[in-house]
Amino acid sequence: MGSMEASTAPENGTAAAAAGASTACNGAGAAASNGGGVERRLRSSAASASWASHLPLEVGTRVMCRWRDQKLHPVKVIERRKSSTSSSPADYEYYVHYTEFNRRLDEWVKLEQLDLETVETDVDEKVEDKATSLKMTRHQKRKIDETHVEQGHEELDAASLREHEEFTKVKNIAKIELGRYEIDTWYFSPFPPEYNDSPKLFFCEFCLNFMKRKEQLQRHMKKCDLKHPPGDEIYRSGTLSMFEVDGKKNKVYGQNLCYLAKLFLDHKTLYYDVDLFLFYVLCECDDRGCHMVGYFSKEKHSEESYNLACILTLPPYQRKGYGKFLIAFSYELSKKEGKVGTPERPLSDLGLLSYRGYWTRVLLEILKKHKSNISIKELSDMTAIKADDILSTLQSLDLIQYRKGQHVICADPKVLDRHLKAAGRGGLEVDVCKLIWTPYKEQG
C-alpha cells in the first residue's frame, strides 16, 4: 500500500557484463565514454552543490517527486521533519501534497525521492492549479477521487477553511490495522494527543477500541466478548448484516467510529456528543463474527428531513456496491418512517454525483414501468425521495418541462434507456423483506 522506491542498482551479472563491454572498447570509444562520464559527473556535482545550499527544502517548495507508479509527479512541500539525529541538512523527510491528486495521497517522502533539479520556490497558485487540472484526464480524476461520498467545505467561510486546512494538513496516523486488513489512512483525525506519535494504530474490529501496539490488541481480543457491533441487528440477508447502534447507549463505540471515519473523510465534523445520532453499521458475517465494511449515521430528530448525516465505505471494501447499498438502505428506513428523506447538506461534487446516480436509477425505473401520467409528489411518495431532489434530477436529465404553470415530465422510452445506461449499475439491492426495524422513539 505504501509507496515503493524503484531499484536502480543493476544486478551483479548485468554490472559485470557492462564493465567487460567498457574495457573491450577501442581507444577512441573509451576516451569518448570517459569524457561523457566525467562531464555527467561534473554536471551532477554542480547541480548537487547548487541545491545543497537550499537544503533543507522550505515549506511551500514545489518539486517533482517519484510516486508509487515510479513516475515523477509535481508536489508541494507541506511540512518537514528531521529523519535522524544528524545535523546534516540532507537528513530531512518531507510531507508532500501531490498537486494532481486528492489530499488523501499526501505522504512523508525521503530526499532521494525528490528530483532537486526541478525545485521551484515561487509558483503562482492559480496558474499551477489550472495547469494541473488540464493535465489530468476525466478518467484519471475519477480513478483518484471516486471512492466515497463526502460533504464539502461549503459551510465554512474563507478564514475557517484556512484554519481547518492548517490544522489538518499533516496526517497524524499513517496506517491502521482493522481485522485482517492493514489500511493506509487518508486524512488527519483528532485522536487524543498520546496517540499522535503512533505511526500505526490497532483497532478491535468489533468494539473499535484502539491501541498503539499489536501486543495490546492481542491481549484485548482475549477479553473482548463482542463479535459484532454493540447494537440491534435489523437486517440479515445472506452474509450481509446491518446493526443499529444508538450513540447514547454506546457512546464510546460511537466516538471511536467517528475517529475511525475521520481518517478517511477530509471534511467530516467530529461530533463528540454522539447521543443525538444513530449509526447504521454494515457488516460481512462469517464464523469469526460480523466485520464492519462501512456505515452511515443519521440524526435521531432532523427538522430538515435529513435521513443521512455521514457515510463511509472502508477502503478494502470499496467498488463493491456497498456505498450504493447504504444510500438505498437510508431511503428504505425513510419509507418505514413514512417520511421523505434527503442527505445532509452541503454535498460535495462527488457526493452529489453519487446521490444523483441513485436518484436517476430509481426514478427512471419507475417512469419506464409507469405508462400513464405521474406527478412529482407521487414519485416522492413512492420513493421517499424529497420533491426538490426529484425535480433537480429530472431537470439535469432534460426530462422535465414547465408548461402552463406546472412541471411536466417528458419520458421517451429511448431517452430513459440511454440515461439508465449512463447511470451504471445499481449495486447491491436491499431485500426489504429482511428488514426488521421500528423507527426510533425517545424513551421516557
Summary of the structure (lengths in Angstrom):
residues: 444
radius of gyration: 27.3
end to end distance: 49.4
largest distance: 98.0
contacts: 1210
relative contact order: 0.08
helix: 39%
strand: 23%
